[in-house]
């Protein structure tokens, strides 16, 4: 049997917090350490599709997520050209009648909900702390973990959920540098007008802009651009640069671009991936979430893959197999789906970055014919890989 009674989780993001909730509900003693010195995550928006929401339902946190976020009306994504001409409407599948197909939510709200469950379950979260050393002697009954505050924790299992630049990954796998994708992402938060209740995507020439409600009174705009040289942008100029970058866009997004000013909530991110072959564990330490398989954001599956990792790992740890077998089977069970998402997301990003105007017009016409089919096929494949 696994013999796991105490777990140390490194990282309090979606993956780490979800794993802590799932394991604590199974009666396992859990502690979380987080390198940030305060509970304040990037506060732009995030959208989670139905497959991720089903896992939040399994965790018991979905009702609060829905209350704090915004379920997209009719499960629809409306597509426009960058000039504002309607292209098509795509409907996303629900995993169950009472689970939305798409939920928009502010990242800070998502983490607030997760933290409220951690608190209710009595899971301690130690901030401003990371890992310096993992000592995993097979002859020892427990793993010893030296933390950056000088203390030493003992655990039956260590979970590295510490993101793209995972220190745990470095300690067990050596230096695995994130790979720059060649894309940059702009995000901004705005007041939501009452009429905007669906997800909107505008397809430009080499650029894409999306609009997503994230609460009853807020929405966020997200735009992707090719940025092969990985430019650095002065944070003070982010609002002006976002407005300039998408200056040619009209239609639904125009109002939100026009209102960007120095007081606007704007975030720019250089998009990176983590391409990590199996195994995702060594000894009694395992990687989950972005630490193992960070993807580009074009399929909106990063959060879903993180919570699916957490739920699947907890499910396997509830079994009676030896821990080494559990960790090996966990990686094998998740690898193919995560790789599929990474590949699909990368392909969508590259297609959207085409800067040839004639090719983009052909792409838009093709979308009218096959976009719904591609969405249905993608989620059917995810469902098949989950079996």
Buried (B, 14 or more C-beta within 10 A) or exposed (E): EBEBEBBBBBBBBBBBBBBBBBBBBEEBBBBBBBBBEEBEBEBBBBBBBBBBBBBBBBBEBBEBBBEBBBBBEEBBBBBBBBEEEEBBEBBBBBBEEEBBBBBBBBBBBBBBBBBEBBEEBEBEBBBEBBBEEBEBEEEEEBBBBBBBEEEEBEBBBBBBBBBBBBBBBBBBBEEBEBEBBBBBBBBBBBEBEEEBBBBBBBBBBBBBBBBBBBBEEBBBBBBBBBBEEEEEBEEEEBBBBBBEBBEEBBBBBBEBBEEBEEEBBBBBBBBBBBEBEEBBBBBBBBBBBBBBBBBBBBBBBBBBBBBBBBBBBBBBBBEEBEBBEBBBBBBEBBBEBBBBBBEBBBEBBBBBBBEEEEEBEEBBEEBEEEBBEBBBEBBEBBEEBBE
